[in-house]
């Protein structure tokens, strides 16, 4: 997931992601994993956070992006750019 355009997302914790994108539309916890969902007119971004080691703070390890209108996959980096707080 170390793709251009995902810098500052992959490896970030939930607090850093909220500074970048604002309050998540969804915040789902399951065990020690967490999913934050952000949405806008252009796309929906799901960010998956997992602890890098036992008892560590979960950090973003994977992102998925789709169009808001029909759910088709979109470029992850373009979605991140569209949703970043300015």
Z-matrix of the N, CA and C atoms (Angstrom, degrees):
N
C 1 1.455
C 2 1.526 1 112.23
N 3 1.286 2 117.93 1 6.39
C 4 1.464 3 119.24 2 177.18
C 5 1.520 4 109.53 3 -82.39
N 6 1.332 5 115.24 4 70.51
C 7 1.454 6 122.35 5 -179.25
C 8 1.519 7 109.50 6 -101.60
N 9 1.322 8 117.72 7 151.50
C 10 1.456 9 119.79 8 173.62
C 11 1.533 10 109.97 9 -56.85
N 12 1.311 11 115.66 10 137.57
C 13 1.456 12 121.18 11 -179.68
C 14 1.514 13 113.60 12 95.57
N 15 1.332 14 117.31 13 -11.88
C 16 1.464 15 119.92 14 179.04
C 17 1.524 16 111.78 15 -104.95
N 18 1.331 17 116.25 16 6.81
C 19 1.460 18 120.02 17 176.96
C 20 1.531 19 108.23 18 -60.81
N 21 1.292 20 116.23 19 139.22
C 22 1.454 21 120.61 20 -179.20
C 23 1.517 22 113.10 21 84.91
N 24 1.336 23 116.82 22 -8.60
C 25 1.458 24 120.69 23 175.91
C 26 1.528 25 108.51 24 -106.16
N 27 1.322 26 117.25 25 -61.76
C 28 1.454 27 121.05 26 178.09
C 29 1.532 28 108.09 27 -64.06
N 30 1.317 29 115.85 28 126.46
C 31 1.462 30 121.54 29 -178.13
C 32 1.514 31 114.03 30 94.40
N 33 1.333 32 117.50 31 -9.82
C 34 1.465 33 120.86 32 -179.27
C 35 1.523 34 110.49 33 -83.05
N 36 1.339 35 116.15 34 150.06
C 37 1.457 36 119.78 35 174.47
C 38 1.533 37 109.24 36 -89.72
N 39 1.312 38 116.67 37 174.81
C 40 1.464 39 121.69 38 -175.69
C 41 1.527 40 112.03 39 -59.38
N 42 1.313 41 117.20 40 -39.52
C 43 1.464 42 120.46 41 -179.49
C 44 1.529 43 111.04 42 -62.90
N 45 1.309 44 117.14 43 -44.15
C 46 1.468 45 120.94 44 178.59
C 47 1.524 46 110.86 45 -64.79
N 48 1.317 47 117.15 46 -38.97
C 49 1.462 48 120.36 47 178.89
C 50 1.526 49 111.05 48 -65.57
N 51 1.316 50 117.19 49 -37.55
C 52 1.461 51 119.97 50 177.92
C 53 1.523 52 111.59 51 -68.55
N 54 1.313 53 117.91 52 -32.11
C 55 1.468 54 119.79 53 174.32
C 56 1.521 55 110.51 54 -67.16
N 57 1.311 56 116.95 55 -33.81
C 58 1.455 57 121.89 56 -178.39
C 59 1.521 58 112.57 57 -78.80
N 60 1.334 59 117.25 58 -44.91
C 61 1.461 60 121.50 59 -171.63
C 62 1.524 61 114.63 60 -111.18
N 63 1.325 62 118.35 61 -10.23
C 64 1.455 63 120.52 62 -175.64
C 65 1.519 64 110.67 63 92.09
N 66 1.306 65 116.35 64 -163.78
C 67 1.457 66 121.85 65 -179.44
C 68 1.523 67 109.77 66 -72.37
N 69 1.314 68 116.39 67 133.09
C 70 1.453 69 121.36 68 -179.80
C 71 1.526 70 110.39 69 -68.54
N 72 1.329 71 115.29 70 143.73
C 73 1.464 72 121.51 71 174.98
C 74 1.522 73 109.69 72 -67.12
N 75 1.332 74 116.32 73 -40.88
C 76 1.457 75 123.06 74 175.16
C 77 1.517 76 109.01 75 -129.72
N 78 1.309 77 115.84 76 144.54
C 79 1.465 78 122.08 77 175.82
C 80 1.524 79 106.13 78 -137.36
N 81 1.328 80 115.62 79 99.30
C 82 1.465 81 121.43 80 -173.27
C 83 1.524 82 109.16 81 -110.73
N 84 1.315 83 116.08 82 128.52
C 85 1.469 84 121.38 83 177.76
C 86 1.517 85 109.05 84 -114.75
N 87 1.318 86 114.40 85 136.29
C 88 1.461 87 120.42 86 176.08
C 89 1.515 88 107.03 87 -141.41
N 90 1.327 89 115.87 88 107.26
C 91 1.458 90 120.12 89 -174.53
C 92 1.517 91 109.39 90 62.70
N 93 1.323 92 116.91 91 -127.67
C 94 1.459 93 119.57 92 179.16
C 95 1.530 94 112.25 93 -96.16
N 96 1.334 95 117.07 94 5.79
C 97 1.467 96 121.79 95 178.04
C 98 1.531 97 109.80 96 -97.24
N 99 1.338 98 114.80 97 161.22
C 100 1.456 99 120.61 98 -178.12
C 101 1.520 100 109.19 99 -148.81
N 102 1.339 101 116.49 100 143.28
C 103 1.462 102 120.84 101 174.16
C 104 1.518 103 108.23 102 -123.93
N 105 1.324 104 116.28 103 127.23
C 106 1.453 105 122.04 104 173.89
C 107 1.522 106 107.51 105 -109.36
N 108 1.325 107 116.32 106 134.68
C 109 1.465 108 120.23 107 178.53
C 110 1.523 109 109.54 108 -120.16
N 111 1.320 110 114.63 109 130.68
C 112 1.460 111 122.54 110 176.94
C 113 1.517 112 107.32 111 -120.76
N 114 1.322 113 116.72 112 142.72
C 115 1.460 114 118.60 113 179.87
C 116 1.514 115 110.42 114 -140.49
N 117 1.299 116 113.84 115 154.28
C 118 1.446 117 122.25 116 177.49
C 119 1.513 118 108.46 117 -151.76
N 120 1.295 119 116.24 118 -173.79
C 121 1.456 120 120.46 119 -179.46
C 122 1.526 121 111.51 120 -61.45
N 123 1.324 122 116.38 121 -37.00
C 124 1.465 123 120.70 122 -174.47
C 125 1.524 124 113.57 123 -80.16
N 126 1.340 125 117.32 124 -37.27
C 127 1.464 126 118.26 125 -170.87
C 128 1.516 127 112.18 126 -164.63
N 129 1.332 128 113.61 127 171.51
C 130 1.460 129 123.35 128 173.65
C 131 1.525 130 106.44 129 -119.14
N 132 1.318 131 116.68 130 130.59
C 133 1.456 132 122.45 131 -177.71
C 134 1.521 133 109.28 132 -119.01
N 135 1.328 134 115.96 133 122.60
C 136 1.462 135 121.89 134 174.72
C 137 1.522 136 107.68 135 -105.93
N 138 1.327 137 115.93 136 126.91
C 139 1.461 138 121.59 137 179.32
C 140 1.521 139 107.50 138 -117.74
N 141 1.332 140 115.21 139 123.87
C 142 1.462 141 121.87 140 -177.23
C 143 1.526 142 109.56 141 -102.82
N 144 1.322 143 115.85 142 127.12
C 145 1.457 144 122.02 143 -178.45
C 146 1.527 145 109.88 144 -115.88
N 147 1.313 146 114.85 145 133.12
C 148 1.461 147 122.18 146 177.58
C 149 1.522 148 108.21 147 -135.02
N 150 1.331 149 117.64 148 147.24
C 151 1.470 150 119.07 149 177.45
C 152 1.535 151 109.94 150 -70.12
N 153 1.323 152 117.14 151 135.31
C 154 1.465 153 119.78 152 179.87
C 155 1.529 154 113.20 153 -69.96
N 156 1.313 155 115.75 154 -19.11
C 157 1.466 156 121.53 155 177.31
C 158 1.532 157 106.78 156 -156.49
N 159 1.310 158 118.62 157 162.02
C 160 1.468 159 120.49 158 -179.05
C 161 1.531 160 112.01 159 -53.21
N 162 1.308 161 115.20 160 138.61
C 163 1.473 162 123.52 161 177.10
C 164 1.531 163 113.77 162 65.75
N 165 1.319 164 118.99 163 14.83
C 166 1.470 165 121.98 164 177.09
C 167 1.529 166 109.31 165 -96.36
N 168 1.320 167 115.56 166 159.85
C 169 1.461 168 122.47 167 176.45
C 170 1.536 169 108.91 168 -65.33
N 171 1.338 170 118.57 169 130.34
C 172 1.462 171 119.61 170 177.85
C 173 1.540 172 111.55 171 -63.02
N 174 1.306 173 115.59 172 141.64
C 175 1.461 174 121.79 173 176.42
C 176 1.523 175 109.07 174 -128.78
N 177 1.313 176 115.90 175 156.81
C 178 1.464 177 121.56 176 -177.69
C 179 1.520 178 110.29 177 -66.60
N 180 1.317 179 114.90 178 125.87
C 181 1.456 180 120.14 179 178.90
C 182 1.519 181 112.31 180 -119.42
N 183 1.342 182 117.72 181 -17.49
C 184 1.460 183 120.81 182 -176.93
C 185 1.519 184 109.35 183 -152.47
N 186 1.328 185 116.74 184 144.40
C 187 1.465 186 121.97 185 174.37
C 188 1.518 187 109.34 186 -130.25
N 189 1.310 188 115.43 187 150.11
C 190 1.458 189 122.52 188 176.19
C 191 1.520 190 106.47 189 -134.68
N 192 1.334 191 116.88 190 143.65
C 193 1.459 192 120.74 191 -177.84
C 194 1.524 193 110.23 192 -137.67
N 195 1.333 194 114.63 193 143.56
C 196 1.458 195 120.44 194 177.64
C 197 1.521 196 109.66 195 -148.25
N 198 1.313 197 114.87 196 160.16
C 199 1.464 198 119.72 197 178.61
C 200 1.517 199 110.03 198 -69.26
N 201 1.304 200 115.24 199 143.19
C 202 1.463 201 120.32 200 178.20
C 203 1.522 202 111.34 201 -67.54
N 204 1.321 203 116.67 202 -33.96
C 205 1.456 204 120.86 203 -172.62
C 206 1.525 205 114.07 204 -73.01
N 207 1.341 206 117.50 205 -42.54
C 208 1.459 207 118.71 206 -173.68
C 209 1.530 208 114.72 207 -134.76
N 210 1.318 209 117.81 208 1.59
C 211 1.454 210 121.14 209 175.99
C 212 1.516 211 115.95 210 79.15
N 213 1.333 212 117.83 211 4.13
C 214 1.461 213 119.88 212 177.88
C 215 1.521 214 110.68 213 -71.51
N 216 1.323 215 116.04 214 145.24
C 217 1.466 216 121.35 215 179.86
C 218 1.523 217 111.57 216 -57.28
N 219 1.322 218 115.27 217 142.54
C 220 1.463 219 121.91 218 173.97
C 221 1.526 220 108.49 219 -129.92
N 222 1.307 221 115.97 220 166.85
C 223 1.457 222 121.74 221 178.00
C 224 1.527 223 109.65 222 -60.70
N 225 1.307 224 116.25 223 125.59
C 226 1.470 225 120.90 224 -176.87
C 227 1.521 226 112.06 225 -62.19
N 228 1.314 227 116.74 226 -45.31
C 229 1.460 228 120.44 227 -178.25
C 230 1.528 229 110.98 228 -64.42
N 231 1.321 230 117.66 229 -38.41
C 232 1.468 231 120.74 230 178.48
C 233 1.528 232 110.39 231 -65.56
N 234 1.312 233 117.00 232 -38.41
C 235 1.460 234 120.34 233 178.03
C 236 1.529 235 110.59 234 -66.64
N 237 1.323 236 116.74 235 -44.03
C 238 1.469 237 120.56 236 177.04
C 239 1.524 238 109.53 237 -56.95
N 240 1.324 239 117.30 238 -46.16
C 241 1.467 240 121.26 239 -179.39
C 242 1.526 241 110.81 240 -62.46
N 243 1.324 242 117.55 241 -39.44
C 244 1.469 243 121.11 242 -178.77
C 245 1.528 244 112.50 243 -68.45
N 246 1.319 245 116.78 244 -30.51
C 247 1.468 246 120.58 245 -175.20
C 248 1.527 247 114.70 246 -97.11
N 249 1.308 248 117.46 247 -11.09
C 250 1.475 249 119.42 248 -179.86
C 251 1.515 250 110.54 249 -58.34
N 252 1.316 251 116.67 250 138.57
C 253 1.466 252 121.44 251 173.96
C 254 1.503 253 109.08 252 -66.46
N 255 1.276 254 116.64 253 136.53
C 256 1.482 255 120.08 254 179.23
C 257 1.505 256 109.96 255 -111.21
